[in-house]
Amino acid sequence: MKPLADTLDALLQGRHVWRGASPVAPSRPGQETGLRALDAVLPSGGWPTSGLVEVLHGAPGQGELSLILPGLANLTRRGRPVMLIAPPYQPYVPAWQQAGVQLSQLHILRVDAPAGPWAMEQALRAGCCGAVLGWLPTVEDKALRRLQLAAETGQSLGFLFRGLAAGQTNSLATLRVAVQTSGHGSEIRVLKCRGRTPPQAALPLRSRSLH
């Protein structure tokens, strides 16, 4: 039998295992976010192809939708449906069209707050949507874990919008970003990204409200 150290070295050299100190972790190519600076710091070069992405914001309309709209436009142009679950406002159709989103692929599901996590979980697990967007102000740890598992099972991409206070808690999401306003406008902070240490500096986001 080979010594354990030799076996581990062979696995690492064969790239079957990612070591935490490695600068880059193996991952599938992602979807471009539309923001080069953000793509450059994400492990897959963009949004993950599947998994849960938490988007934290101070209040609706601070640029959180502008952040993900280019990716949604790419998905709908490829004929992939996008589902919005319990959005706080009716989407402003002209702005979505201008961003390139194909409205024929856009679906809105209105549900009461208690049913929101369940509805989002089912949509992610079904794997029939290019992306599932959910506005769930309150999500228990167990529900968050189920959403991440559902996204992995259905090979789906989920965007979960929550308040900035959620950043004080741990998360099993693949990626967590925060959109905040500053004296220079809106900016993005990567709080967690699986496979890479998040950058310390904030990234600028020049956008307008798309609600």
Salt bridges, closest charged atoms under 4 A:
GLU54 OE2 - ARG162 NH1 2.70
GLU54 OE1 - ARG176 NH2 3.06
GLU64 OE2 - HIS211 NE2 3.12
GLU121 OE2 - ARG125 NH2 3.00
GLU121 OE2 - ARG146 NH2 2.79
GLU152 OE2 - ARG194 NH1 3.53
